[in-house]
Amino acid sequence: MLGLGAFMFAVAFTVRSMVKNTHDFVIADRRIGFGFGVGSVIAVWTWSMAVMMSSAQAFSFGTSGLIWFVVPNGLAVMVMVPFALRLRRQMPAGYTIVEFIRERFQNKPATTIALIAMLLGLLAEIFINLFGVVLVMGVVFGINPTVVLVITLATVTVYSYFGGLWTSAITATFNTLLITVPAAIVVLYVLAKVGGPELVFQKVGEAGPNTLNAFDGQAAAGFGISLSLGLLASTMADQTFWQKAWALKPATMGRTFVWAGMWFYPIPIVLGLLGLVGLGFGVDVDDLGSAGPGGIGPYVVSHLGLPIILVALYVLIILNACYSSIDGAFSALSSVVAVDILKRAKPDIAQKSLFRWTKSSIIIAGVIGGIVVSSGIDYVELVNTVYFLKAALIIPLALAIFWRRMTATAFVTSLVLAIAVGYPVRQYVGELQGIVTLEAISLVTAVGISLLSRQTFDFASLRGRGEALTEAPAEVAEARAGDPDPVR
């Protein structure tokens, strides 16, 4: 844990000369290219859920669970392309999706809801990945959770603090290599240890009537459809990805997301096989203790009698996935704090103070994450709940980006009403019924209320917006005072 952190800190220390102000810290001067872009997108998407939940769902549902988990994951990244390309053309000087909502609607409730949603979503990413580190170190080595939390937070917070998005992009590219190659090596050894893949699938078939049915409806109803929609929201409505969209060089942005989505697929497929090994060879949920199905991957690797170097290699995979996702969330959070909180609260804030408080937000988020994870919250339930709630953002945000008739009232009402009705249905009726209810209410409300209004929005008004973190406040005020556009 400390060795990986030391390596990441060395990278951060090396690139810190590239970070001269808050603008560089949160957007990397919009100069991230194709190579670092693909690596960083894969790394922030390969969080603890991708490397542990794929095993958990394969263990719980068989091959259908693995397929329902894997397929929408890569697609969710590639679906970002039309949204990112359009919004980057509409608002080339943007920083955050909250900033877009503010400029798009000029409505405080809509902006406030978007801000809360982004902050809670980013904090949830930090919680989930901290929990992933605690889980794997506990299952494999039995290390005290508090010790793991302190080391992880200290490690990631320090190197994230020094470099911002530049550090996140560069270290994430290394993280991608340190996830994909070790994953292939470890799983090949696991399959060899248990008698080969043919025996594994034979035993999986014997474990239940539908464990080899790739299209079993139980997985779809249990988590698949809800997770698929939630994954779309987790890219489209996640500042981690919008930060990349505005930081990437425009010429390479589209293919960056396409290649990242495609190159992501081998990771959950390979690591999901560990869940099939656990299912086929009779591991019981009770054997996994408080970790539940989420701990099946670490359990299999640590109980097969593999050489310790392979066990350590598997742990390194989890650490890389969690570290890269946490520092990506830290970086995205800092951009929201700088642009949508500090600059809005005090437009004339000095650059040094802005830079200092922006970086301090990383430390504050880390402390909050440590407190929440220490509470012992259920990992799998946390993941599923976060994705369910995020799914409410898909339709109103997509309409805000593509439809000029979408209004602020429709945006706010559709979000609040969809969650208010959809979440109780999920809790008391079922996951599938809940997500269908949520999306149906979101669509009908957003479109219906917008059509009742005669308002239209001129997207061209977004193109003239200046850099929020580099333009002098007086110049901004002067420009806006003379702007004839009534929508602004």
ROTORPA-957223 format. One record per residue (C-alpha): x, y, z; residue number from 1. Coordinates in steps of 0.2 Angstrom, whole numbers, plus 5000, padded with zeros to 4 digits. Example, Ala and Ser with C-alpha at 12.3 -4.5 7.8 and 13.67 -1.06 7.14 Angstrom:
! ROTORPA-957223
{east = 5062	north = 4978	up = 5039	n = 1}
{east = 5068	north = 4995	up = 5036	n = 2}
! end
This chain:
! ROTORPA-957223
{east = 5000	north = 5000	up = 5000	n = 1}
{east = 5014	north = 5012	up = 5005	n = 2}
{east = 5025	north = 5007	up = 4990	n = 3}
{east = 5012	north = 5010	up = 4977	n = 4}
{east = 5008	north = 5027	up = 4986	n = 5}
{east = 5026	north = 5031	up = 4986	n = 6}
{east = 5027	north = 5028	up = 4967	n = 7}
{east = 5012	north = 5039	up = 4964	n = 8}
{east = 5019	north = 5053	up = 4974	n = 9}
{east = 5035	north = 5052	up = 4964	n = 10}
{east = 5025	north = 5055	up = 4949	n = 11}
{east = 5015	north = 5069	up = 4957	n = 12}
{east = 5031	north = 5077	up = 4963	n = 13}
{east = 5038	north = 5076	up = 4945	n = 14}
{east = 5023	north = 5084	up = 4937	n = 15}
{east = 5019	north = 5098	up = 4950	n = 16}
{east = 5029	north = 5110	up = 4940	n = 17}
{east = 5015	north = 5109	up = 4926	n = 18}
{east = 5002	north = 5115	up = 4939	n = 19}
{east = 5004	north = 5134	up = 4941	n = 20}
{east = 4987	north = 5139	up = 4946	n = 21}
{east = 4969	north = 5133	up = 4950	n = 22}
{east = 4965	north = 5132	up = 4931	n = 23}
{east = 4980	north = 5120	up = 4928	n = 24}
{east = 4975	north = 5110	up = 4944	n = 25}
{east = 4957	north = 5106	up = 4939	n = 26}
{east = 4958	north = 5106	up = 4920	n = 27}
{east = 4976	north = 5102	up = 4915	n = 28}
{east = 4976	north = 5118	up = 4903	n = 29}
{east = 4964	north = 5107	up = 4892	n = 30}
{east = 4980	north = 5098	up = 4885	n = 31}
{east = 4977	north = 5080	up = 4889	n = 32}
{east = 4981	north = 5069	up = 4874	n = 33}
{east = 4974	north = 5053	up = 4867	n = 34}
{east = 4987	north = 5041	up = 4877	n = 35}
{east = 4984	north = 5049	up = 4894	n = 36}
{east = 4966	north = 5052	up = 4890	n = 37}
{east = 4962	north = 5033	up = 4887	n = 38}
{east = 4972	north = 5027	up = 4901	n = 39}
{east = 4965	north = 5040	up = 4913	n = 40}
{east = 4947	north = 5036	up = 4908	n = 41}
{east = 4949	north = 5017	up = 4910	n = 42}
{east = 4958	north = 5019	up = 4927	n = 43}
{east = 4944	north = 5030	up = 4934	n = 44}
{east = 4931	north = 5018	up = 4927	n = 45}
{east = 4940	north = 5003	up = 4934	n = 46}
{east = 4936	north = 5006	up = 4952	n = 47}
{east = 4933	north = 4994	up = 4965	n = 48}
{east = 4916	north = 4990	up = 4958	n = 49}
{east = 4923	north = 4984	up = 4942	n = 50}
{east = 4936	north = 4972	up = 4949	n = 51}
{east = 4925	north = 4966	up = 4964	n = 52}
{east = 4907	north = 4967	up = 4959	n = 53}
{east = 4910	north = 4958	up = 4943	n = 54}
{east = 4916	north = 4943	up = 4953	n = 55}
{east = 4901	north = 4946	up = 4965	n = 56}
{east = 4888	north = 4946	up = 4952	n = 57}
{east = 4895	north = 4930	up = 4943	n = 58}
{east = 4895	north = 4922	up = 4960	n = 59}
{east = 4877	north = 4927	up = 4964	n = 60}
{east = 4869	north = 4924	up = 4947	n = 61}
{east = 4881	north = 4914	up = 4936	n = 62}
{east = 4886	north = 4919	up = 4918	n = 63}
{east = 4870	north = 4930	up = 4916	n = 64}
{east = 4876	north = 4940	up = 4931	n = 65}
{east = 4893	north = 4942	up = 4923	n = 66}
{east = 4886	north = 4947	up = 4906	n = 67}
{east = 4873	north = 4959	up = 4914	n = 68}
{east = 4887	north = 4968	up = 4923	n = 69}
{east = 4901	north = 4968	up = 4910	n = 70}
{east = 4891	north = 4973	up = 4894	n = 71}
{east = 4884	north = 4990	up = 4900	n = 72}
{east = 4900	north = 4995	up = 4908	n = 73}
{east = 4910	north = 4998	up = 4892	n = 74}
{east = 4895	north = 5005	up = 4883	n = 75}
{east = 4892	north = 5018	up = 4897	n = 76}
{east = 4909	north = 5025	up = 4893	n = 77}
{east = 4906	north = 5025	up = 4874	n = 78}
{east = 4889	north = 5033	up = 4876	n = 79}
{east = 4898	north = 5048	up = 4883	n = 80}
{east = 4904	north = 5052	up = 4865	n = 81}
{east = 4889	north = 5062	up = 4858	n = 82}
{east = 4885	north = 5071	up = 4874	n = 83}
{east = 4904	north = 5076	up = 4877	n = 84}
{east = 4906	north = 5082	up = 4859	n = 85}
{east = 4890	north = 5092	up = 4859	n = 86}
{east = 4893	north = 5100	up = 4875	n = 87}
{east = 4911	north = 5104	up = 4872	n = 88}
{east = 4906	north = 5113	up = 4856	n = 89}
{east = 4892	north = 5122	up = 4865	n = 90}
{east = 4903	north = 5127	up = 4879	n = 91}
{east = 4921	north = 5126	up = 4875	n = 92}
{east = 4927	north = 5135	up = 4890	n = 93}
{east = 4917	north = 5125	up = 4903	n = 94}
{east = 4924	north = 5116	up = 4918	n = 95}
{east = 4909	north = 5107	up = 4927	n = 96}
{east = 4892	north = 5100	up = 4923	n = 97}
{east = 4885	north = 5110	up = 4937	n = 98}
{east = 4892	north = 5126	up = 4928	n = 99}
{east = 4883	north = 5120	up = 4912	n = 100}
{east = 4866	north = 5118	up = 4922	n = 101}
{east = 4869	north = 5135	up = 4929	n = 102}
{east = 4872	north = 5144	up = 4913	n = 103}
{east = 4858	north = 5133	up = 4904	n = 104}
{east = 4844	north = 5137	up = 4916	n = 105}
{east = 4849	north = 5152	up = 4926	n = 106}
{east = 4839	north = 5145	up = 4940	n = 107}
{east = 4845	north = 5143	up = 4958	n = 108}
{east = 4835	north = 5127	up = 4962	n = 109}
{east = 4841	north = 5118	up = 4947	n = 110}
{east = 4859	north = 5123	up = 4950	n = 111}
{east = 4858	north = 5118	up = 4968	n = 112}
{east = 4851	north = 5101	up = 4964	n = 113}
{east = 4864	north = 5098	up = 4951	n = 114}
{east = 4878	north = 5103	up = 4964	n = 115}
{east = 4871	north = 5092	up = 4978	n = 116}
{east = 4870	north = 5077	up = 4965	n = 117}
{east = 4888	north = 5080	up = 4959	n = 118}
{east = 4895	north = 5082	up = 4977	n = 119}
{east = 4886	north = 5066	up = 4984	n = 120}
{east = 4890	north = 5056	up = 4968	n = 121}
{east = 4909	north = 5060	up = 4970	n = 122}
{east = 4909	north = 5057	up = 4989	n = 123}
{east = 4900	north = 5040	up = 4985	n = 124}
{east = 4914	north = 5035	up = 4973	n = 125}
{east = 4927	north = 5039	up = 4987	n = 126}
{east = 4917	north = 5029	up = 5000	n = 127}
{east = 4915	north = 5014	up = 4988	n = 128}
{east = 4933	north = 5013	up = 4984	n = 129}
{east = 4939	north = 5016	up = 5001	n = 130}
{east = 4928	north = 5002	up = 5006	n = 131}
{east = 4935	north = 4991	up = 4992	n = 132}
{east = 4953	north = 4993	up = 4999	n = 133}
{east = 4947	north = 4989	up = 5017	n = 134}
{east = 4937	north = 4974	up = 5011	n = 135}
{east = 4952	north = 4966	up = 5001	n = 136}
{east = 4965	north = 4970	up = 5014	n = 137}
{east = 4953	north = 4962	up = 5028	n = 138}
{east = 4948	north = 4947	up = 5018	n = 139}
{east = 4966	north = 4943	up = 5012	n = 140}
{east = 4977	north = 4948	up = 5026	n = 141}
{east = 4965	north = 4952	up = 5041	n = 142}
{east = 4972	north = 4969	up = 5043	n = 143}
{east = 4963	north = 4981	up = 5055	n = 144}
{east = 4951	north = 4992	up = 5044	n = 145}
{east = 4956	north = 5008	up = 5053	n = 146}
{east = 4974	north = 5005	up = 5049	n = 147}
{east = 4969	north = 5002	up = 5031	n = 148}
{east = 4959	north = 5018	up = 5030	n = 149}
{east = 4972	north = 5029	up = 5038	n = 150}
{east = 4986	north = 5022	up = 5026	n = 151}
{east = 4975	north = 5023	up = 5010	n = 152}
{east = 4968	north = 5041	up = 5014	n = 153}
{east = 4985	north = 5048	up = 5019	n = 154}
{east = 4993	north = 5040	up = 5003	n = 155}
{east = 4980	north = 5045	up = 4990	n = 156}
{east = 4977	north = 5062	up = 4998	n = 157}
{east = 4995	north = 5067	up = 4998	n = 158}
{east = 4999	north = 5063	up = 4980	n = 159}
{east = 4982	north = 5070	up = 4974	n = 160}
{east = 4985	north = 5086	up = 4983	n = 161}
{east = 5001	north = 5090	up = 4974	n = 162}
{east = 4996	north = 5088	up = 4956	n = 163}
{east = 4977	north = 5088	up = 4953	n = 164}
{east = 4971	north = 5082	up = 4936	n = 165}
{east = 4988	north = 5081	up = 4928	n = 166}
{east = 4993	north = 5069	up = 4942	n = 167}
{east = 4977	north = 5060	up = 4941	n = 168}
{east = 4979	north = 5057	up = 4922	n = 169}
{east = 4997	north = 5052	up = 4922	n = 170}
{east = 4996	north = 5040	up = 4937	n = 171}
{east = 4980	north = 5033	up = 4930	n = 172}
{east = 4989	north = 5028	up = 4914	n = 173}
{east = 5001	north = 5018	up = 4925	n = 174}
{east = 4987	north = 5011	up = 4935	n = 175}
{east = 4978	north = 5004	up = 4919	n = 176}
{east = 4994	north = 4994	up = 4915	n = 177}
{east = 4995	north = 4988	up = 4933	n = 178}
{east = 4978	north = 4982	up = 4933	n = 179}
{east = 4976	north = 4973	up = 4916	n = 180}
{east = 4992	north = 4963	up = 4915	n = 181}
{east = 4992	north = 4957	up = 4933	n = 182}
{east = 4974	north = 4952	up = 4932	n = 183}
{east = 4977	north = 4941	up = 4917	n = 184}
{east = 4992	north = 4932	up = 4926	n = 185}
{east = 4983	north = 4929	up = 4942	n = 186}
{east = 4967	north = 4922	up = 4934	n = 187}
{east = 4976	north = 4911	up = 4923	n = 188}
{east = 4985	north = 4903	up = 4938	n = 189}
{east = 4968	north = 4902	up = 4947	n = 190}
{east = 4961	north = 4892	up = 4933	n = 191}
{east = 4976	north = 4881	up = 4932	n = 192}
{east = 4975	north = 4878	up = 4951	n = 193}
{east = 4957	north = 4872	up = 4951	n = 194}
{east = 4959	north = 4860	up = 4935	n = 195}
{east = 4956	north = 4872	up = 4920	n = 196}
{east = 4941	north = 4882	up = 4913	n = 197}
{east = 4932	north = 4867	up = 4907	n = 198}
{east = 4930	north = 4860	up = 4924	n = 199}
{east = 4925	north = 4877	up = 4931	n = 200}
{east = 4911	north = 4878	up = 4919	n = 201}
{east = 4906	north = 4860	up = 4922	n = 202}
{east = 4904	north = 4863	up = 4940	n = 203}
{east = 4896	north = 4880	up = 4938	n = 204}
{east = 4882	north = 4871	up = 4928	n = 205}
{east = 4880	north = 4858	up = 4942	n = 206}
{east = 4878	north = 4872	up = 4955	n = 207}
{east = 4861	north = 4877	up = 4949	n = 208}
{east = 4848	north = 4876	up = 4935	n = 209}
{east = 4851	north = 4893	up = 4927	n = 210}
{east = 4869	north = 4896	up = 4931	n = 211}
{east = 4875	north = 4894	up = 4913	n = 212}
{east = 4860	north = 4902	up = 4906	n = 213}
{east = 4868	north = 4919	up = 4899	n = 214}
{east = 4850	north = 4926	up = 4897	n = 215}
{east = 4842	north = 4921	up = 4914	n = 216}
{east = 4830	north = 4934	up = 4918	n = 217}
{east = 4834	north = 4934	up = 4937	n = 218}
{east = 4850	north = 4943	up = 4935	n = 219}
{east = 4841	north = 4956	up = 4924	n = 220}
{east = 4827	north = 4959	up = 4936	n = 221}
{east = 4839	north = 4958	up = 4951	n = 222}
{east = 4851	north = 4971	up = 4946	n = 223}
{east = 4855	north = 4971	up = 4928	n = 224}
{east = 4843	north = 4984	up = 4921	n = 225}
{east = 4844	north = 4995	up = 4935	n = 226}
{east = 4863	north = 4994	up = 4935	n = 227}
{east = 4864	north = 4997	up = 4916	n = 228}
{east = 4854	north = 5013	up = 4918	n = 229}
{east = 4864	north = 5018	up = 4933	n = 230}
{east = 4880	north = 5016	up = 4924	n = 231}
{east = 4874	north = 5027	up = 4910	n = 232}
{east = 4871	north = 5040	up = 4923	n = 233}
{east = 4887	north = 5037	up = 4931	n = 234}
{east = 4897	north = 5043	up = 4916	n = 235}
{east = 4884	north = 5055	up = 4909	n = 236}
{east = 4880	north = 5063	up = 4926	n = 237}
{east = 4898	north = 5061	up = 4934	n = 238}
{east = 4910	north = 5076	up = 4935	n = 239}
{east = 4924	north = 5064	up = 4934	n = 240}
{east = 4920	north = 5061	up = 4916	n = 241}
{east = 4915	north = 5079	up = 4912	n = 242}
{east = 4931	north = 5085	up = 4919	n = 243}
{east = 4940	north = 5074	up = 4906	n = 244}
{east = 4929	north = 5080	up = 4892	n = 245}
{east = 4934	north = 5098	up = 4895	n = 246}
{east = 4952	north = 5094	up = 4898	n = 247}
{east = 4955	north = 5083	up = 4883	n = 248}
{east = 4961	north = 5090	up = 4867	n = 249}
{east = 4946	north = 5092	up = 4856	n = 250}
{east = 4953	north = 5083	up = 4841	n = 251}
{east = 4955	north = 5066	up = 4851	n = 252}
{east = 4941	north = 5067	up = 4863	n = 253}
{east = 4928	north = 5056	up = 4854	n = 254}
{east = 4940	north = 5042	up = 4850	n = 255}
{east = 4947	north = 5043	up = 4868	n = 256}
{east = 4930	north = 5038	up = 4875	n = 257}
{east = 4927	north = 5025	up = 4862	n = 258}
{east = 4944	north = 5016	up = 4864	n = 259}
{east = 4943	north = 5018	up = 4883	n = 260}
{east = 4926	north = 5009	up = 4883	n = 261}
{east = 4933	north = 4995	up = 4872	n = 262}
{east = 4949	north = 4992	up = 4881	n = 263}
{east = 4940	north = 4992	up = 4898	n = 264}
{east = 4930	north = 4976	up = 4894	n = 265}
{east = 4944	north = 4963	up = 4897	n = 266}
{east = 4946	north = 4968	up = 4915	n = 267}
{east = 4929	north = 4964	up = 4922	n = 268}
{east = 4927	north = 4949	up = 4911	n = 269}
{east = 4944	north = 4941	up = 4918	n = 270}
{east = 4941	north = 4945	up = 4936	n = 271}
{east = 4923	north = 4940	up = 4935	n = 272}
{east = 4929	north = 4922	up = 4932	n = 273}
{east = 4934	north = 4922	up = 4950	n = 274}
{east = 4916	north = 4923	up = 4955	n = 275}
{east = 4912	north = 4908	up = 4944	n = 276}
{east = 4926	north = 4898	up = 4952	n = 277}
{east = 4918	north = 4902	up = 4969	n = 278}
{east = 4901	north = 4897	up = 4963	n = 279}
{east = 4907	north = 4881	up = 4955	n = 280}
{east = 4917	north = 4875	up = 4969	n = 281}
{east = 4904	north = 4878	up = 4983	n = 282}
{east = 4910	north = 4893	up = 4992	n = 283}
{east = 4895	north = 4898	up = 5004	n = 284}
{east = 4890	north = 4916	up = 5007	n = 285}
{east = 4893	north = 4913	up = 5025	n = 286}
{east = 4911	north = 4909	up = 5022	n = 287}
{east = 4913	north = 4927	up = 5016	n = 288}
{east = 4908	north = 4935	up = 5032	n = 289}
{east = 4903	north = 4953	up = 5032	n = 290}
{east = 4910	north = 4956	up = 5015	n = 291}
{east = 4896	north = 4946	up = 5007	n = 292}
{east = 4897	north = 4942	up = 4989	n = 293}
{east = 4908	north = 4957	up = 4986	n = 294}
{east = 4922	north = 4947	up = 4995	n = 295}
{east = 4922	north = 4932	up = 4983	n = 296}
{east = 4937	north = 4937	up = 4973	n = 297}
{east = 4949	north = 4940	up = 4987	n = 298}
{east = 4942	north = 4925	up = 4996	n = 299}
{east = 4946	north = 4913	up = 4981	n = 300}
{east = 4963	north = 4920	up = 4978	n = 301}
{east = 4968	north = 4919	up = 4996	n = 302}
{east = 4961	north = 4902	up = 4999	n = 303}
{east = 4968	north = 4892	up = 4985	n = 304}
{east = 4985	north = 4890	up = 4991	n = 305}
{east = 4993	north = 4901	up = 4977	n = 306}
{east = 5011	north = 4907	up = 4979	n = 307}
{east = 5011	north = 4923	up = 4990	n = 308}
{east = 5018	north = 4933	up = 4975	n = 309}
{east = 5001	north = 4930	up = 4966	n = 310}
{east = 4991	north = 4935	up = 4981	n = 311}
{east = 5001	north = 4951	up = 4982	n = 312}
{east = 4998	north = 4954	up = 4964	n = 313}
{east = 4979	north = 4952	up = 4965	n = 314}
{east = 4979	north = 4964	up = 4980	n = 315}
{east = 4990	north = 4976	up = 4969	n = 316}
{east = 4976	north = 4975	up = 4956	n = 317}
{east = 4963	north = 4981	up = 4969	n = 318}
{east = 4974	north = 4994	up = 4976	n = 319}
{east = 4977	north = 5002	up = 4959	n = 320}
{east = 4959	north = 5002	up = 4954	n = 321}
{east = 4954	north = 5010	up = 4971	n = 322}
{east = 4968	north = 5022	up = 4971	n = 323}
{east = 4965	north = 5028	up = 4953	n = 324}
{east = 4947	north = 5030	up = 4956	n = 325}
{east = 4949	north = 5039	up = 4973	n = 326}
{east = 4961	north = 5052	up = 4966	n = 327}
{east = 4950	north = 5054	up = 4950	n = 328}
{east = 4935	north = 5058	up = 4962	n = 329}
{east = 4946	north = 5070	up = 4972	n = 330}
{east = 4952	north = 5079	up = 4956	n = 331}
{east = 4934	north = 5081	up = 4950	n = 332}
{east = 4928	north = 5086	up = 4967	n = 333}
{east = 4941	north = 5100	up = 4967	n = 334}
{east = 4934	north = 5107	up = 4951	n = 335}
{east = 4917	north = 5108	up = 4957	n = 336}
{east = 4923	north = 5116	up = 4973	n = 337}
{east = 4933	north = 5129	up = 4964	n = 338}
{east = 4921	north = 5134	up = 4950	n = 339}
{east = 4904	north = 5131	up = 4958	n = 340}
{east = 4907	north = 5135	up = 4976	n = 341}
{east = 4922	north = 5146	up = 4980	n = 342}
{east = 4921	north = 5156	up = 4964	n = 343}
{east = 4902	north = 5158	up = 4966	n = 344}
{east = 4903	north = 5163	up = 4984	n = 345}
{east = 4917	north = 5175	up = 4982	n = 346}
{east = 4920	north = 5180	up = 4964	n = 347}
{east = 4935	north = 5192	up = 4968	n = 348}
{east = 4944	north = 5178	up = 4978	n = 349}
{east = 4963	north = 5180	up = 4976	n = 350}
{east = 4971	north = 5166	up = 4965	n = 351}
{east = 4982	north = 5160	up = 4979	n = 352}
{east = 4967	north = 5158	up = 4991	n = 353}
{east = 4957	north = 5150	up = 4978	n = 354}
{east = 4971	north = 5138	up = 4974	n = 355}
{east = 4974	north = 5134	up = 4993	n = 356}
{east = 4956	north = 5131	up = 4997	n = 357}
{east = 4953	north = 5120	up = 4981	n = 358}
{east = 4967	north = 5109	up = 4986	n = 359}
{east = 4961	north = 5108	up = 5004	n = 360}
{east = 4944	north = 5101	up = 4998	n = 361}
{east = 4953	north = 5085	up = 4994	n = 362}
{east = 4958	north = 5083	up = 5012	n = 363}
{east = 4941	north = 5087	up = 5019	n = 364}
{east = 4933	north = 5074	up = 5007	n = 365}
{east = 4945	north = 5061	up = 5012	n = 366}
{east = 4941	north = 5064	up = 5031	n = 367}
{east = 4922	north = 5062	up = 5027	n = 368}
{east = 4925	north = 5046	up = 5017	n = 369}
{east = 4935	north = 5039	up = 5031	n = 370}
{east = 4921	north = 5042	up = 5043	n = 371}
{east = 4907	north = 5035	up = 5032	n = 372}
{east = 4917	north = 5019	up = 5028	n = 373}
{east = 4921	north = 5017	up = 5047	n = 374}
{east = 4902	north = 5016	up = 5050	n = 375}
{east = 4901	north = 4998	up = 5042	n = 376}
{east = 4889	north = 5002	up = 5028	n = 377}
{east = 4885	north = 4987	up = 5016	n = 378}
{east = 4896	north = 4988	up = 5001	n = 379}
{east = 4885	north = 4980	up = 4988	n = 380}
{east = 4869	north = 4989	up = 4993	n = 381}
{east = 4878	north = 5006	up = 4993	n = 382}
{east = 4884	north = 5003	up = 4975	n = 383}
{east = 4866	north = 4998	up = 4969	n = 384}
{east = 4858	north = 5012	up = 4978	n = 385}
{east = 4870	north = 5025	up = 4971	n = 386}
{east = 4867	north = 5019	up = 4954	n = 387}
{east = 4849	north = 5019	up = 4956	n = 388}
{east = 4848	north = 5037	up = 4962	n = 389}
{east = 4860	north = 5043	up = 4948	n = 390}
{east = 4848	north = 5035	up = 4935	n = 391}
{east = 4836	north = 5049	up = 4939	n = 392}
{east = 4848	north = 5061	up = 4930	n = 393}
{east = 4849	north = 5052	up = 4913	n = 394}
{east = 4834	north = 5060	up = 4905	n = 395}
{east = 4833	north = 5077	up = 4912	n = 396}
{east = 4852	north = 5080	up = 4909	n = 397}
{east = 4851	north = 5073	up = 4891	n = 398}
{east = 4836	north = 5084	up = 4887	n = 399}
{east = 4846	north = 5099	up = 4894	n = 400}
{east = 4860	north = 5096	up = 4883	n = 401}
{east = 4851	north = 5092	up = 4867	n = 402}
{east = 4833	north = 5100	up = 4868	n = 403}
{east = 4831	north = 5118	up = 4868	n = 404}
{east = 4813	north = 5117	up = 4875	n = 405}
{east = 4819	north = 5109	up = 4891	n = 406}
{east = 4815	north = 5121	up = 4906	n = 407}
{east = 4822	north = 5123	up = 4923	n = 408}
{east = 4805	north = 5118	up = 4931	n = 409}
{east = 4805	north = 5102	up = 4921	n = 410}
{east = 4823	north = 5098	up = 4926	n = 411}
{east = 4820	north = 5100	up = 4945	n = 412}
{east = 4802	north = 5092	up = 4945	n = 413}
{east = 4807	north = 5077	up = 4935	n = 414}
{east = 4822	north = 5073	up = 4947	n = 415}
{east = 4813	north = 5076	up = 4963	n = 416}
{east = 4797	north = 5067	up = 4958	n = 417}
{east = 4806	north = 5052	up = 4950	n = 418}
{east = 4816	north = 5049	up = 4966	n = 419}
{east = 4802	north = 5052	up = 4977	n = 420}
{east = 4791	north = 5039	up = 4969	n = 421}
{east = 4804	north = 5027	up = 4961	n = 422}
{east = 4814	north = 5024	up = 4977	n = 423}
{east = 4800	north = 5018	up = 4988	n = 424}
{east = 4794	north = 5006	up = 4974	n = 425}
{east = 4812	north = 4999	up = 4973	n = 426}
{east = 4812	north = 4997	up = 4992	n = 427}
{east = 4795	north = 4989	up = 4994	n = 428}
{east = 4791	north = 4981	up = 4977	n = 429}
{east = 4807	north = 4977	up = 4967	n = 430}
{east = 4823	north = 4983	up = 4959	n = 431}
{east = 4816	north = 4982	up = 4941	n = 432}
{east = 4799	north = 4989	up = 4945	n = 433}
{east = 4808	north = 5004	up = 4954	n = 434}
{east = 4819	north = 5008	up = 4940	n = 435}
{east = 4805	north = 5007	up = 4927	n = 436}
{east = 4794	north = 5019	up = 4938	n = 437}
{east = 4809	north = 5031	up = 4940	n = 438}
{east = 4813	north = 5033	up = 4922	n = 439}
{east = 4795	north = 5033	up = 4916	n = 440}
{east = 4791	north = 5047	up = 4929	n = 441}
{east = 4807	north = 5056	up = 4924	n = 442}
{east = 4803	north = 5056	up = 4905	n = 443}
{east = 4784	north = 5060	up = 4906	n = 444}
{east = 4787	north = 5075	up = 4919	n = 445}
{east = 4802	north = 5082	up = 4910	n = 446}
{east = 4794	north = 5082	up = 4893	n = 447}
{east = 4777	north = 5086	up = 4898	n = 448}
{east = 4781	north = 5102	up = 4909	n = 449}
{east = 4793	north = 5108	up = 4895	n = 450}
{east = 4780	north = 5107	up = 4882	n = 451}
{east = 4768	north = 5117	up = 4892	n = 452}
{east = 4781	north = 5131	up = 4892	n = 453}
{east = 4785	north = 5142	up = 4877	n = 454}
{east = 4803	north = 5145	up = 4883	n = 455}
{east = 4817	north = 5140	up = 4871	n = 456}
{east = 4836	north = 5141	up = 4874	n = 457}
{east = 4849	north = 5148	up = 4863	n = 458}
{east = 4864	north = 5136	up = 4865	n = 459}
{east = 4875	north = 5148	up = 4855	n = 460}
{east = 4875	north = 5159	up = 4870	n = 461}
{east = 4886	north = 5147	up = 4879	n = 462}
{east = 4900	north = 5148	up = 4867	n = 463}
{east = 4905	north = 5166	up = 4872	n = 464}
{east = 4907	north = 5161	up = 4890	n = 465}
{east = 4925	north = 5165	up = 4897	n = 466}
{east = 4936	north = 5154	up = 4907	n = 467}
{east = 4929	north = 5155	up = 4925	n = 468}
{east = 4946	north = 5152	up = 4933	n = 469}
{east = 4957	north = 5163	up = 4923	n = 470}
{east = 4946	north = 5178	up = 4918	n = 471}
{east = 4947	north = 5193	up = 4930	n = 472}
{east = 4930	north = 5196	up = 4939	n = 473}
{east = 4928	north = 5214	up = 4933	n = 474}
{east = 4930	north = 5209	up = 4915	n = 475}
{east = 4917	north = 5195	up = 4918	n = 476}
{east = 4904	north = 5207	up = 4925	n = 477}
{east = 4907	north = 5220	up = 4912	n = 478}
{east = 4905	north = 5207	up = 4898	n = 479}
{east = 4889	north = 5201	up = 4905	n = 480}
{east = 4882	north = 5218	up = 4908	n = 481}
{east = 4883	north = 5222	up = 4890	n = 482}
{east = 4876	north = 5205	up = 4884	n = 483}
{east = 4860	north = 5208	up = 4874	n = 484}
{east = 4855	north = 5190	up = 4875	n = 485}
{east = 4839	north = 5189	up = 4887	n = 486}
{east = 4841	north = 5171	up = 4891	n = 487}
{east = 4858	north = 5175	up = 4899	n = 488}
! end
